[in-house]
Amino acid sequence: MTVRVRFAPSPTGMFHVGGARTALQNWIYAQQHGGVFVLRIEDTDAARNKPEWTEGILAALDWIGIERGSYEGPYYQSSYAADHTAAATRLYGEGKAYYCDCTRDDVLARSGNKHSGYDGFCRDRGLESGEGRALRFRTPDEGETVVVDLVRGKPTFENKLIEDFVIARSDGSAVFLLANVVDDMSMGINHVFRAEEHLPNTPKQQLLWEALGHTPPVWGHVPVIVNEKRQKLSKRRDKVALESYRDEGYLAAAMRNYLLLLGWAPSGDREIVPWSVIEEEFHLEEVNHAPAFFDVKKLRAFNGEYIRALSVSEFTQVCAPWLTGTETIPAPSWDPEKFDTEVFATIAPLAQTRIAVLAEIVENVDFLFLDEPVRDETSWAKAMKEGAADILDGAAAAFGALPDWTAESLKAALEAVGEARGLKLGKTQAPVRVAVTGRTIGLPLFESIELLGRDRTLARISAARARL
């Protein structure tokens, strides 16, 4: 039997990092077993679906390495509406489903408990389809439904505790439970791996598989991803869109590595490993049952490690979108004609060791390509304190007299300025750094000044001095 897994996102918003993790877990399982990865777009929510969301899903999958052309699909759930209807009709015809006209208020009035499930009131009323009548599945009164789950073991559900659930609306359209099952059957899916939030639906869906004459798939329900407060990641309060991390400058390799570590770890005392190691060692059965903490700080650290592992040429290449701008990444504030690729190539090795995400490259190098440095008032207030004017005067005189404009001579000159005033280099260079770059934090100062050049450096020190 060929393993067939599927990933079935809905195009109703940005691509969730939790969805990305699920997609990767399915992808690896298919690769390990010589199987097929199927992409299905569950696009039946017409009010919320947008074509751009679908394209966003495809682009996000491309980015994390599940590229178009390497999987089967995408299929679209809306194309299978006739199959959904046929399955509902069959279940009704075989007496495995019945029509119900009960409203939520009706059920509440009979039970007096808003938390109680449907009471089976319409089971034997013999209603036919019509306005206001949903189709419910007739759950077995006895026995158990055992779910074979690679992560959870064998969760067991008493059938008598599973209410007669709705499978089709009064207009004939199938609800998620039935549509999902029918689609999986139509596409030959035999392994379903998804987030644990779907586990309560699983016994219902397994009953549908069996009622429609098919062997249920092998299930696998992985723990949800939570934030630092151990709350499930929510797009309302957390940064969850994979596209946001991509456009901020996280590397796809770092994101893939980190997502697979949520609830799992490779062998040995290591976390950052080649993708080939993850593909070989990852086993769904080893995923921890506990919710997985999405630690953005740790992800940043991961990304920094991946950035530093790049060759300089690779680093300059991946920085390009932030240095020029794209459809989703804003162009930097400098005049494009002022950008000098040779200057950037010279400073790139220094920048590579200091940034954690690629978007930070702009604030580290913009002083080289702007006519004037940025005006960061916080940095100005911190550095331009009493004595700053005297330091700037001394630096201007010392720099202007240098025969050689090199990082080494610039450093020696400023050290001498500081020593004459009883100051260490750190104190002496703070106002000079802000005058030249606009910020208190950045790349090594003297290499930066060397690249900036004598005339521009002295002009910026003079301009800063005039503000004091």
C-alpha positions as CSV (number, residue, x, y, z in Angstrom):
1,M,0.0,0.0,0.0
2,T,1.3,3.4,-1.0
3,V,1.3,5.9,1.9
4,R,-0.9,8.9,1.0
5,V,-1.0,11.8,3.3
6,R,-2.7,15.1,2.9
7,F,-2.5,18.7,4.0
8,A,-5.8,20.5,3.8
9,P,-5.6,24.2,4.7
10,S,-8.5,26.7,4.3
11,P,-7.7,29.9,2.3
12,T,-9.2,32.3,4.9
13,G,-6.2,34.2,6.0
14,M,-2.4,34.2,6.3
15,F,-0.6,30.9,6.6
16,H,-0.3,29.8,10.2
17,V,3.0,28.5,11.6
18,G,1.1,25.6,13.1
19,G,-0.1,24.7,9.6
20,A,3.4,24.9,8.3
21,R,4.6,22.5,11.0
22,T,1.8,20.0,10.2
23,A,2.6,20.3,6.5
24,L,6.3,19.5,7.1
25,Q,5.4,16.5,9.4
26,N,3.2,15.1,6.6
27,W,5.8,15.8,4.0
28,I,8.6,14.1,5.9
29,Y,6.4,11.0,6.6
30,A,5.5,10.7,2.9
31,Q,9.2,11.0,2.0
32,Q,10.3,8.5,4.5
33,H,7.8,5.9,3.3
34,G,8.0,6.5,-0.5
35,G,4.5,8.0,-0.3
36,V,2.5,10.8,-1.8
37,F,1.8,14.2,-0.3
38,V,-1.5,15.6,-1.4
39,L,-2.5,19.3,-1.1
40,R,-6.2,20.0,-0.8
41,I,-7.5,23.5,-0.5
42,E,-10.7,23.5,1.6
43,D,-12.4,26.4,-0.1
44,T,-16.0,25.9,0.8
45,D,-16.3,28.9,3.0
46,A,-17.2,31.2,0.2
47,A,-17.7,34.3,2.4
48,R,-14.1,34.2,3.7
49,N,-12.1,32.5,0.9
50,K,-9.9,34.7,-1.3
51,P,-7.7,33.7,-4.2
52,E,-4.8,35.7,-2.7
53,W,-5.0,33.5,0.4
54,T,-4.7,30.4,-1.8
55,E,-1.7,31.8,-3.5
56,G,-0.3,32.7,-0.1
57,I,-0.6,29.1,1.0
58,L,1.2,27.9,-2.2
59,A,3.9,30.5,-1.9
60,A,4.5,29.7,1.8
61,L,4.8,26.0,1.1
62,D,7.3,26.8,-1.7
63,W,9.3,28.8,0.8
64,I,9.6,26.0,3.4
65,G,10.6,23.5,0.7
66,I,7.3,21.9,-0.2
67,E,7.4,23.2,-3.8
68,R,4.8,23.2,-6.5
69,G,5.2,20.2,-8.7
70,S,6.6,18.0,-6.0
71,Y,3.2,17.0,-4.6
72,E,-0.2,16.0,-5.9
73,G,-2.7,18.8,-6.3
74,P,-3.7,21.3,-5.3
75,Y,-7.3,19.9,-5.3
76,Y,-10.1,22.1,-4.3
77,Q,-12.8,20.9,-1.9
78,S,-15.5,22.9,-3.7
79,S,-15.0,20.7,-6.8
80,Y,-16.2,17.7,-4.8
81,A,-19.6,19.0,-3.7
82,A,-21.5,16.4,-5.7
83,D,-19.6,13.6,-4.0
84,H,-20.4,15.1,-0.6
85,T,-24.1,15.2,-1.5
86,A,-24.1,11.7,-2.8
87,A,-22.5,10.4,0.4
88,A,-25.1,12.2,2.5
89,T,-27.9,10.8,0.3
90,R,-26.5,7.3,0.7
91,L,-26.3,7.5,4.4
92,Y,-29.9,8.7,4.6
93,G,-31.1,6.0,2.2
94,E,-29.4,3.3,4.3
95,G,-31.0,4.5,7.5
96,K,-27.6,5.7,8.9
97,A,-28.7,9.3,9.0
98,Y,-32.0,11.1,9.5
99,Y,-33.5,14.6,9.2
100,C,-33.9,16.8,12.2
101,D,-35.7,20.2,12.6
102,C,-34.7,20.8,16.2
103,T,-33.2,24.2,17.0
104,R,-30.6,24.8,19.7
105,D,-33.4,26.4,21.8
106,D,-35.5,23.3,21.4
107,V,-32.7,21.1,22.7
108,L,-32.1,23.4,25.6
109,A,-35.8,23.6,26.5
110,R,-35.9,19.8,26.7
111,S,-32.7,19.3,28.6
112,G,-32.5,22.5,30.7
113,N,-28.7,22.2,30.3
114,K,-26.9,24.4,27.7
115,H,-23.9,22.0,27.9
116,S,-25.8,18.9,27.0
117,G,-25.6,17.5,23.5
118,Y,-28.3,16.6,21.1
119,D,-30.8,14.2,22.6
120,G,-31.9,12.2,19.5
121,F,-35.4,13.6,19.5
122,C,-35.9,13.2,15.8
123,R,-34.4,9.8,15.4
124,D,-37.7,8.0,14.8
125,R,-39.9,10.8,13.6
126,G,-39.4,9.9,9.9
127,L,-38.8,13.5,8.7
128,E,-37.8,14.1,5.1
129,S,-35.6,16.8,3.8
130,G,-36.9,20.3,3.8
131,E,-36.3,23.9,4.9
132,G,-34.8,24.1,8.4
133,R,-34.0,20.4,8.5
134,A,-30.4,19.2,9.0
135,L,-29.2,15.7,8.3
136,R,-27.8,14.0,11.4
137,F,-25.7,10.8,11.5
138,R,-27.2,8.0,13.6
139,T,-24.4,7.2,16.1
140,P,-24.4,3.6,17.4
141,D,-26.0,3.1,20.7
142,E,-23.5,0.6,22.0
143,G,-19.8,-0.3,21.7
144,E,-16.7,1.8,21.4
145,T,-14.8,3.6,18.7
146,V,-11.1,3.0,19.0
147,V,-8.8,5.4,17.2
148,V,-5.4,4.1,16.1
149,D,-3.2,7.2,16.6
150,L,0.5,7.2,16.0
151,V,1.0,10.0,18.6
152,R,-1.8,9.3,21.1
153,G,-1.8,5.5,21.1
154,K,-5.4,4.2,21.0
155,P,-7.9,6.8,22.4
156,T,-11.2,5.0,23.0
157,F,-14.6,6.7,22.8
158,E,-17.9,5.2,24.1
159,N,-20.4,5.5,21.3
160,K,-23.3,6.3,23.6
161,L,-21.5,9.5,24.6
162,I,-21.1,10.7,20.9
163,E,-24.2,12.7,20.0
164,D,-26.0,12.2,16.6
165,F,-24.0,14.9,14.9
166,V,-25.0,17.0,11.8
167,I,-23.4,16.0,8.5
168,A,-25.4,18.2,6.1
169,R,-27.2,21.5,6.4
170,S,-30.8,22.1,5.4
171,D,-29.6,23.4,2.0
172,G,-28.0,20.0,1.4
173,S,-24.4,21.2,1.7
174,A,-22.1,19.0,3.7
175,V,-20.5,20.2,6.9
176,F,-16.7,19.8,7.6
177,L,-17.0,16.3,9.2
178,L,-18.6,14.7,6.2
179,A,-16.8,16.7,3.4
180,N,-13.5,16.0,4.9
181,V,-14.1,12.3,5.1
182,V,-15.5,12.0,1.6
183,D,-12.6,14.0,0.1
184,D,-10.0,11.8,1.9
185,M,-11.8,8.7,0.5
186,S,-11.9,10.2,-3.0
187,M,-8.2,11.0,-2.9
188,G,-7.1,7.7,-1.4
189,I,-5.8,9.2,1.8
190,N,-4.8,6.5,4.3
191,H,-2.8,8.5,6.8
192,V,-4.2,11.7,8.4
193,F,-1.9,13.7,10.6
194,R,-3.1,17.0,12.0
195,A,-3.3,19.1,15.2
196,E,-4.8,17.6,18.4
197,E,-7.7,20.1,18.3
198,H,-9.3,17.8,15.7
199,L,-9.1,14.7,18.0
200,P,-12.7,15.2,19.3
201,N,-13.9,15.0,15.7
202,T,-12.0,11.8,15.0
203,P,-14.4,9.2,16.4
204,K,-17.2,10.9,14.5
205,Q,-15.2,10.8,11.3
206,Q,-14.1,7.3,11.8
207,L,-17.7,6.2,12.2
208,L,-18.4,7.9,8.9
209,W,-15.6,6.1,7.2
210,E,-17.0,2.8,8.4
211,A,-20.6,3.7,7.6
212,L,-19.5,4.5,4.0
213,G,-17.8,1.1,3.7
214,H,-14.1,2.2,3.9
215,T,-11.3,1.4,6.3
216,P,-10.4,4.4,8.4
217,P,-7.0,6.0,7.9
218,V,-4.1,5.8,10.4
219,W,-4.4,8.9,12.5
220,G,-1.9,11.1,14.2
221,H,-2.8,14.1,16.3
222,V,0.2,16.4,17.2
223,P,0.1,18.8,20.2
224,V,-1.0,22.4,19.6
225,I,1.5,25.2,19.6
226,V,1.3,27.7,22.5
227,N,2.7,31.1,23.4
228,E,4.8,32.0,26.4
229,K,1.6,32.2,28.5
230,R,0.9,28.6,27.4
231,Q,-2.2,29.8,25.5
232,K,-2.9,28.3,22.1
233,L,-1.3,30.5,19.4
234,S,-3.9,32.9,18.1
235,K,-3.8,35.3,15.2
236,R,-5.7,37.8,17.3
237,R,-2.9,38.1,19.9
238,D,0.2,36.4,18.5
239,K,2.4,36.7,15.4
240,V,1.5,33.5,13.7
241,A,1.7,34.2,10.0
242,L,4.5,32.3,8.3
243,E,4.7,35.1,5.7
244,S,5.4,37.7,8.4
245,Y,8.5,35.7,9.5
246,R,9.6,35.3,5.9
247,D,9.3,39.0,5.2
248,E,11.1,39.9,8.4
249,G,14.1,37.9,7.2
250,Y,13.9,34.5,8.8
251,L,15.6,31.9,6.6
252,A,13.5,29.0,5.4
253,A,16.1,26.5,6.6
254,A,16.0,28.0,10.1
255,M,12.2,28.0,10.2
256,R,11.9,24.4,9.0
257,N,14.4,23.3,11.6
258,Y,12.7,25.1,14.4
259,L,9.2,24.0,13.5
260,L,10.1,20.4,13.6
261,L,11.7,20.8,17.0
262,L,8.3,21.8,18.5
263,G,7.6,18.6,20.4
264,W,10.5,16.6,19.0
265,A,14.3,16.5,19.1
266,P,17.0,14.9,17.0
267,S,19.5,12.5,18.5
268,G,22.3,13.7,20.7
269,D,22.6,17.0,22.5
270,R,21.9,19.2,19.5
271,E,19.1,21.2,18.0
272,I,20.5,22.9,14.9
273,V,21.0,20.0,12.4
274,P,21.0,19.6,8.6
275,W,17.6,19.0,7.1
276,S,18.8,15.6,5.9
277,V,19.3,14.6,9.5
278,I,15.7,15.6,10.4
279,E,14.4,13.7,7.4
280,E,16.2,10.6,8.5
281,E,15.5,10.8,12.3
282,F,12.1,12.4,12.6
283,H,9.4,9.9,13.7
284,L,5.8,11.1,14.3
285,E,5.5,8.4,17.0
286,E,8.2,10.3,19.0
287,V,6.4,13.6,19.1
288,N,5.7,14.7,22.7
289,H,2.1,14.9,23.8
290,A,2.5,18.2,25.6
291,P,1.7,21.5,24.0
292,A,4.8,22.9,22.2
293,F,6.0,26.4,23.1
294,F,6.7,28.7,20.1
295,D,9.6,30.7,21.5
296,V,10.2,33.6,19.2
297,K,13.5,34.5,21.1
298,K,14.8,31.0,20.5
299,L,13.7,31.2,16.8
300,R,15.7,34.5,16.5
301,A,18.7,32.8,17.9
302,F,18.3,29.9,15.5
303,N,18.0,32.2,12.6
304,G,21.1,34.1,13.7
305,E,23.1,30.8,13.7
306,Y,21.8,30.0,10.2
307,I,22.8,33.4,9.0
308,R,26.3,33.2,10.4
309,A,26.7,29.7,8.7
310,L,26.2,31.2,5.3
311,S,29.1,32.0,3.0
312,V,29.6,35.8,2.4
313,S,28.3,35.4,-1.1
314,E,25.2,33.6,0.1
315,F,24.7,36.2,2.7
316,T,24.8,39.1,0.3
317,Q,22.4,37.3,-2.0
318,V,19.8,36.6,0.7
319,C,20.0,40.3,1.8
320,A,19.2,41.5,-1.6
321,P,15.4,41.8,-1.1
322,W,15.8,44.1,1.9
323,L,18.3,46.3,0.1
324,T,16.1,46.8,-2.9
325,G,12.5,46.0,-1.8
326,T,9.9,43.6,-3.2
327,E,6.1,43.4,-3.4
328,T,6.0,42.4,0.3
329,I,9.2,44.0,1.6
330,P,9.4,47.8,1.7
331,A,12.2,49.4,-0.2
332,P,14.9,51.1,2.0
333,S,14.8,54.9,2.4
334,W,17.9,55.6,0.4
335,D,18.0,56.6,-3.2
336,P,18.6,53.3,-5.2
337,E,21.2,55.0,-7.3
338,K,23.2,55.7,-4.1
339,F,23.5,52.0,-3.2
340,D,27.0,50.7,-3.9
341,T,27.2,46.9,-4.2
342,E,31.0,46.9,-3.8
343,V,30.7,48.9,-0.5
344,F,28.0,46.6,0.7
345,A,30.1,43.5,-0.2
346,T,33.0,45.0,1.9
347,I,30.8,45.6,5.0
348,A,28.7,42.4,4.6
349,P,31.0,40.1,6.6
350,L,30.8,42.4,9.6
351,A,27.1,42.7,9.3
352,Q,26.6,39.0,9.0
353,T,27.9,38.4,12.5
354,R,25.6,40.9,14.1
355,I,22.1,40.5,12.8
356,A,19.5,37.9,13.8
357,V,17.0,38.5,11.0
358,L,17.7,39.8,7.5
359,A,15.5,42.9,7.9
360,E,18.1,44.2,10.4
361,I,20.6,44.6,7.6
362,V,19.0,48.0,6.6
363,E,19.5,49.8,9.9
364,N,23.1,48.4,10.0
365,V,24.2,49.8,6.7
366,D,21.9,52.6,5.8
367,F,24.4,55.3,7.0
368,L,26.6,54.3,4.1
369,F,24.0,55.1,1.4
370,L,22.0,58.0,2.9
371,D,23.0,61.6,2.3
372,E,22.6,62.1,6.0
373,P,22.4,59.6,8.9
374,V,19.0,58.8,10.4
375,R,18.0,60.9,13.3
376,D,17.3,58.6,16.2
377,E,16.5,60.9,19.0
378,T,16.9,58.2,21.6
379,S,20.4,57.5,20.5
380,W,21.2,61.3,20.3
381,A,20.0,61.9,23.8
382,K,22.0,59.0,25.1
383,A,25.3,59.9,23.5
384,M,25.3,63.7,23.2
385,K,25.7,64.5,26.9
386,E,28.0,67.0,28.6
387,G,31.5,66.8,27.0
388,A,30.2,65.4,23.7
389,A,30.9,68.7,21.8
390,D,34.6,68.7,23.0
391,I,34.9,65.0,21.9
392,L,33.5,65.8,18.5
393,D,35.9,68.8,18.1
394,G,38.8,66.6,19.0
395,A,37.7,63.8,16.7
396,A,37.3,66.2,13.8
397,A,40.8,67.6,14.3
398,A,42.4,64.2,14.7
399,F,40.6,62.6,11.8
400,G,41.3,65.6,9.5
401,A,45.0,65.3,10.2
402,L,45.4,61.6,9.4
403,P,47.6,60.8,6.4
404,D,46.1,57.4,6.0
405,W,42.3,56.8,6.2
406,T,42.2,53.3,7.7
407,A,40.3,51.6,10.5
408,E,43.5,51.2,12.5
409,S,44.6,54.8,12.2
410,L,41.1,56.1,12.9
411,K,40.9,54.0,16.1
412,A,44.4,55.1,17.2
413,A,43.5,58.8,16.6
414,L,40.2,58.5,18.6
415,E,41.9,56.7,21.5
416,A,44.4,59.6,21.7
417,V,41.5,62.0,21.9
418,G,40.0,60.0,24.7
419,E,43.2,59.7,26.6
420,A,43.8,63.4,26.5
421,R,40.4,63.8,28.3
422,G,40.8,60.9,30.7
423,L,38.2,58.8,28.8
424,K,38.2,55.2,27.7
425,L,37.5,54.4,24.0
426,G,33.9,53.3,24.7
427,K,33.0,56.7,26.1
428,T,34.9,58.6,23.5
429,Q,33.4,56.8,20.5
430,A,29.7,57.1,21.5
431,P,29.1,60.6,20.3
432,V,31.2,60.0,17.2
433,R,29.2,56.9,16.3
434,V,25.9,58.7,16.6
435,A,27.2,61.7,14.6
436,V,28.3,59.4,11.8
437,T,25.7,56.6,11.8
438,G,22.8,58.1,13.7
439,R,22.6,55.2,16.2
440,T,24.3,54.1,19.3
441,I,24.5,50.5,18.1
442,G,25.8,49.2,14.9
443,L,28.7,47.7,13.0
444,P,32.3,48.2,14.1
445,L,32.8,51.9,14.1
446,F,36.2,52.4,12.6
447,E,35.6,50.0,9.7
448,S,32.4,51.8,9.0
449,I,34.1,55.2,9.1
450,E,36.8,53.9,6.7
451,L,34.1,52.9,4.2
452,L,32.2,56.1,4.6
453,G,35.2,58.2,3.7
454,R,37.0,61.2,5.0
455,D,34.8,64.0,3.5
456,R,31.5,62.5,4.5
457,T,32.7,61.6,8.0
458,L,34.0,65.0,8.7
459,A,30.9,66.6,7.3
460,R,28.7,64.5,9.6
461,I,30.8,65.3,12.7
462,S,30.5,69.0,11.8
463,A,26.8,68.8,11.4
464,A,26.3,67.0,14.7
465,R,28.6,69.5,16.4
466,A,26.4,72.3,15.1
467,R,23.3,70.8,16.8
468,L,24.9,70.9,20.2
